[in-house]
Amino acid sequence: MQDDKWYTFIDDDNLLLDDTFLYEIPYYEEGGFVGCNPVLFTRQGRSTFTTIMDWIRYFEDITVFRFFTGLTKRPWIGLHGEMLTVKGRVFKEIGYDKSSIAEDFNFAIQLIRTFRYQ
């Protein structure tokens, strides 16, 4: 694992068709951030309920979450585990050894507690 390389949590139910979700990384890199949540565009899955919840997350990603990270420079609300993207040194410092059904979200919580977001 390389300290300055970015790593992304991707759930097994997601399908990445290209690397366009990486377009936000230069912004965060220039700002000195160690973690971010690129916007995850929703696609229709097998579960209607999951698709609806994913659309709600998409809306919050581009509105409420961007407001908090843009205005306060801290993810007071809105840093979620899915598509959580962090620098390699973050993995090394925090570690990734918590057993949980929501391990990526637990890691996001540790990120906020351990690092200054910017």
C-alpha positions in Angstrom: 0.0 0.0 0.0 1.4 3.4 -1.1 1.0 6.4 1.2 0.0 8.9 -1.4 -2.1 6.6 -3.6 -5.9 6.8 -3.2 -7.9 3.7 -2.4 -11.7 3.3 -2.7 -14.3 1.1 -0.9 -16.5 -0.5 -3.5 -19.3 -2.9 -2.4 -19.7 -6.2 -4.1 -23.1 -5.2 -5.5 -21.7 -2.2 -7.5 -20.7 -2.3 -11.0 -18.1 0.2 -12.2 -18.2 0.7 -15.9 -15.4 3.3 -16.1 -13.2 5.5 -14.0 -15.1 8.7 -14.3 -15.9 8.6 -10.5 -12.2 9.6 -10.0 -12.7 13.1 -11.5 -13.0 14.6 -8.0 -9.7 13.3 -6.6 -7.6 16.2 -7.9 -9.8 18.7 -6.1 -9.4 16.9 -2.8 -5.7 16.3 -3.5 -5.1 20.0 -3.9 -7.0 20.9 -0.8 -4.9 18.5 1.4 -7.8 16.2 2.1 -7.1 12.6 3.1 -10.5 11.2 2.3 -13.6 11.9 0.2 -16.8 10.4 -1.2 -17.0 10.7 -4.9 -20.6 10.9 -6.1 -21.9 7.4 -6.9 -24.5 7.5 -9.7 -27.4 5.1 -9.1 -28.4 2.3 -11.4 -31.5 0.1 -11.2 -30.8 -3.1 -9.3 -32.9 -6.1 -8.3 -34.3 -4.4 -5.3 -36.6 -1.4 -5.8 -36.1 -0.3 -2.1 -32.3 -0.3 -2.5 -32.5 1.7 -5.7 -34.7 4.3 -4.0 -32.3 4.5 -1.1 -29.4 4.9 -3.5 -31.2 7.7 -5.3 -31.7 9.4 -1.9 -28.0 9.1 -1.2 -27.2 10.5 -4.7 -29.3 13.5 -4.0 -27.7 14.0 -0.6 -24.2 13.6 -2.1 -24.8 16.5 -4.6 -26.6 18.8 -2.1 -26.4 18.4 1.7 -23.0 16.5 1.9 -21.3 18.9 -0.6 -22.6 21.8 1.4 -21.0 20.6 4.6 -17.7 19.6 3.1 -17.6 22.8 1.0 -18.6 25.2 3.7 -17.2 23.8 6.9 -14.4 21.7 5.4 -15.5 18.8 7.6 -18.0 16.1 6.9 -20.2 16.8 9.9 -22.8 14.8 8.1 -22.4 13.0 4.8 -19.2 10.9 4.8 -20.5 7.4 4.1 -18.7 4.1 3.6 -19.8 3.4 0.0 -17.2 4.9 -2.4 -15.2 6.2 0.6 -11.9 7.1 -1.0 -8.8 7.6 1.2 -5.1 7.9 0.9 -2.9 4.8 1.7 -1.4 6.4 4.8 -4.9 6.6 6.3 -5.2 2.8 6.0 -1.8 2.4 7.6 -2.6 4.7 10.5 -6.2 3.7 11.2 -6.0 0.1 10.2 -8.8 -1.9 8.8 -9.5 -4.7 11.2 -12.9 -4.1 12.5 -15.4 -6.9 11.9 -18.8 -5.4 11.1 -21.6 -5.6 8.6 -20.8 -1.9 7.9 -17.0 -2.0 8.0 -16.7 0.8 5.4 -18.9 3.1 7.5 -17.0 2.2 10.7 -13.8 3.2 8.8 -15.4 6.5 7.8 -16.1 7.2 11.5 -12.5 6.4 12.4 -11.3 8.7 9.6 -13.3 11.6 11.0 -12.0 11.0 14.6 -8.4 10.5 13.6 -7.7 13.0 10.8 -8.4 16.6 10.3 -10.5 16.4 7.2 -8.6 19.2 5.5 
